[in-house]
């Protein structure tokens, strides 16, 4: 019998999917997402997950 480790499920802020869609479809750029981090709409980790870039202030 093999035991499977429970998969770690990442919780995202409530705006993550919406802003990711904006970025993926070209409506928003990285600068706009940085502003969303400053306003605490998404986290710096979420910024990095969406853009693939490291978040810097």
Secondary structure, DSSP 8 states (H G I E B T S, - for coil): -------------TTHHHHHHHHHTTSS-HHHHHHHHHTTSS-HHHHHHHHSS----
